[in-house]
Amino acid sequence: MQEIVNFLLDNPEVIEKVMNGQASLLGVELDDVLSVIEGILGTGKLMNFYWH
């Protein structure tokens, strides 16, 4: 999981693509992806907008 966090921090454009449904993190459960992105962005409001 730490490797995923590091990758996303090094490649912030991927976060936007994952949130827009243009990319996915293979082998990572959706809940884990949401948790990682939410932790990086520091807000739950943005996540609700994109995923619900």
C-alpha positions as CSV (number, residue, x, y, z in Angstrom):
1,M,0.0,0.0,0.0
2,Q,2.9,2.4,0.7
3,E,4.1,2.0,-2.8
4,I,0.7,3.0,-4.1
5,V,0.7,6.1,-1.9
6,N,4.2,7.0,-3.0
7,F,3.2,6.6,-6.7
8,L,0.2,8.8,-6.3
9,L,2.2,11.5,-4.5
10,D,4.8,11.4,-7.3
11,N,2.1,11.4,-10.0
12,P,-0.8,13.6,-8.8
13,E,-2.3,13.6,-12.3
14,V,-3.2,9.9,-11.7
15,I,-5.4,10.9,-8.8
16,E,-7.6,13.0,-11.0
17,K,-7.8,10.3,-13.6
18,V,-8.8,7.7,-11.0
19,M,-11.4,10.0,-9.6
20,N,-12.8,10.7,-13.1
21,G,-12.9,7.0,-14.0
22,Q,-10.2,7.3,-16.6
23,A,-7.8,5.1,-14.7
24,S,-7.8,2.5,-12.1
25,L,-5.4,0.9,-9.7
26,L,-5.3,-2.7,-10.6
27,G,-5.2,-5.2,-7.7
28,V,-6.4,-2.6,-5.2
29,E,-9.9,-2.7,-3.7
30,L,-12.2,0.3,-4.3
31,D,-12.4,1.0,-0.6
32,D,-8.6,1.1,-0.4
33,V,-8.4,3.4,-3.4
34,L,-10.9,5.8,-1.9
35,S,-9.2,5.8,1.5
36,V,-5.8,6.5,-0.1
37,I,-7.1,9.3,-2.2
38,E,-9.1,10.8,0.6
39,G,-6.0,10.7,2.8
40,I,-4.0,12.4,0.1
41,L,-6.6,15.1,-0.6
42,G,-7.5,15.5,3.1
43,T,-11.2,15.8,2.6
44,G,-14.2,13.5,2.4
45,K,-16.5,16.0,0.7
46,L,-14.6,15.8,-2.6
47,M,-14.8,12.0,-2.6
48,N,-18.6,12.0,-2.1
49,F,-18.9,14.3,-5.1
50,Y,-17.0,12.0,-7.4
51,W,-18.0,8.6,-6.2
52,H,-21.7,8.9,-5.3
